[in-house]
Amino acid sequence: MIFNIGRNGRRGHVLPKVGEKVRHTVGDVSMLIPKNMQRKSQLRLPELSEVEAVRHFTRLSEMNYGVDSGLYPLGSCTMKYNPKINELLADLSTINTVHPYQDESTVQGILEILYRLECWLAEITGTYKVCLQPAAGAHGEFLGTLLMRAYHQLNGEYERRNEVIVPDSAHGTNPASAAMAGFNEVVAPSDGDGCVNLAALKAAVSERTAGLMLTNPNTLGIFEKNIEEIARIVHDAGGLLYYDGANLNPILGKARPGDMGFDIVHMNIHKTFGTPHGGGGPGAGPVGVSEELAKFLPVPRIVFDDERYRLDYDEPYSIGKIRSFYGNVAVLLKAYAYILSLGGEGLMEVAEVSVLNANYLMKKLKEIKGLTLPYNSEKPRKHECVFSAKPLKNDTGVSALNIAKRLLDYGLHAPTIYFPLIVDEALMIEPTETFEKEELDRFVEAVRKISEEAYTKPEIVSKAPHNTAVSRLDEVKASHPRTMALSWRMHLKRNRHDL
Ligand SMILES: Cc1ncc(COP(=O)(O)O)c(C=O)c1O
């Protein structure tokens, strides 16, 4: 910790002495602070030289692993390279000094960017109108389910239509979002091919159905081949179709949720459109809707009258505001730059290479002892594949968690594990389009070695990682309010040191 290094009195920067004239005019500065607000003891700050501080933070950065370090195959998260030029653009003084309270006439440039981005995202998803406000995918889902509610309310059916159908392969945020909007969850099981079981879906829909939330390609990386039939079943029952766009990456420019029959679509800007992702944000989860639902979208809307851009609050059916101001503008700007730099053709190539990479990995990993590919192992995947380490666990006791930890020793990031819930000992692997063949081969080689280790000396895998700065953390203690320490003061308190 920075508090453990350095020495009393050591300084990184020495401030000039206060001049005589200033001292004379101002007097004792501490006297300007009311007595009851003055510190009783010295402020505890680390005391170190500049080079010590630099070394400390360099060391910390080396303990970390990010998309710039190597393969980051976290399934469902689309951890792709974020082009650095987009960071530079978002940090231009003309962007980062703009304030949301400024008069519209002084922010025409950023309003134009946001307006254009809305139009592009509507085009990409095949929707009628897009709202950029939600700050993450789950926030987009929440907006989507509120729109579902507003639609049924206006039709006088909300009291009756209180069920949202969610497949058993769905991300946990789907049922959570539905519950937050006041709906009950109904689970639709998958069939042997990993797609929605049509017979079960038909049995699940009823006059209580408000909608279906679906991820396509789904979390197994499989495209729902019956999507048109699914849309028909849900619409015939009077429900709406919600698209979880976390997996939009592999179909960019190839297929559009709107054309598949989806009424509401969220996009994960921080997954698909090359903006940073992690640590809980900042992200962006814009939502696109069909023409029928556009009137319910949040305000303000950005409108263009062929001359000026305006913020329009005048929409009687709007559900209101979903977030302060207009969304995470810096993140949205990066997505704008990303789309502009790639163009339509580039976006299609993103989809193609992400699918190629996932299928390459899938084919290679299928040859590794102890791993199986559940749900039709012969079927090509889209952007990700989900393996089961159940056979390895049965044979050797080594679990998916152990494999994930051991991968850290090989200098690689682990895939997502234990999701989706319908795969035992799941390893959910998404390579994205931004890693080269050599990096994919390095990953396959590491998994192959781990499998060999599991069969020959399993304890080396089950006790991993051995080479990282910290080994296995107690995940309960690290996140429980009574034991976690988010700051040095908290750490000292937890350990009952004097403050
Ligand atoms: C399939 C799926 N849906 C929704 C989400 C939620 O997105 P966010 O993390 O941006 O809230 C995720 C996130 O991992 C996801 O994988």
The ligand as an ORCA input file, in Angstrom:
! r2SCAN-3c Opt
* xyz 0 1
  C     -26.366    -11.246    -21.999
  C     -26.212    -10.024    -21.144
  N     -27.268     -9.218    -20.950
  C     -27.173     -8.095    -20.201
  C     -26.003     -7.733    -19.580
  C     -25.975     -6.500    -18.726
  O     -25.147     -5.502    -19.271
  P     -24.389     -4.439    -18.339
  O     -23.280     -5.174    -17.675
  O     -23.901     -3.379    -19.281
  O     -25.387     -3.892    -17.372
  C     -24.875     -8.551    -19.739
  C     -23.606     -8.183    -19.054
  O     -22.678     -8.898    -18.897
  C     -24.967     -9.711    -20.553
  O     -23.914    -10.497    -20.739
*
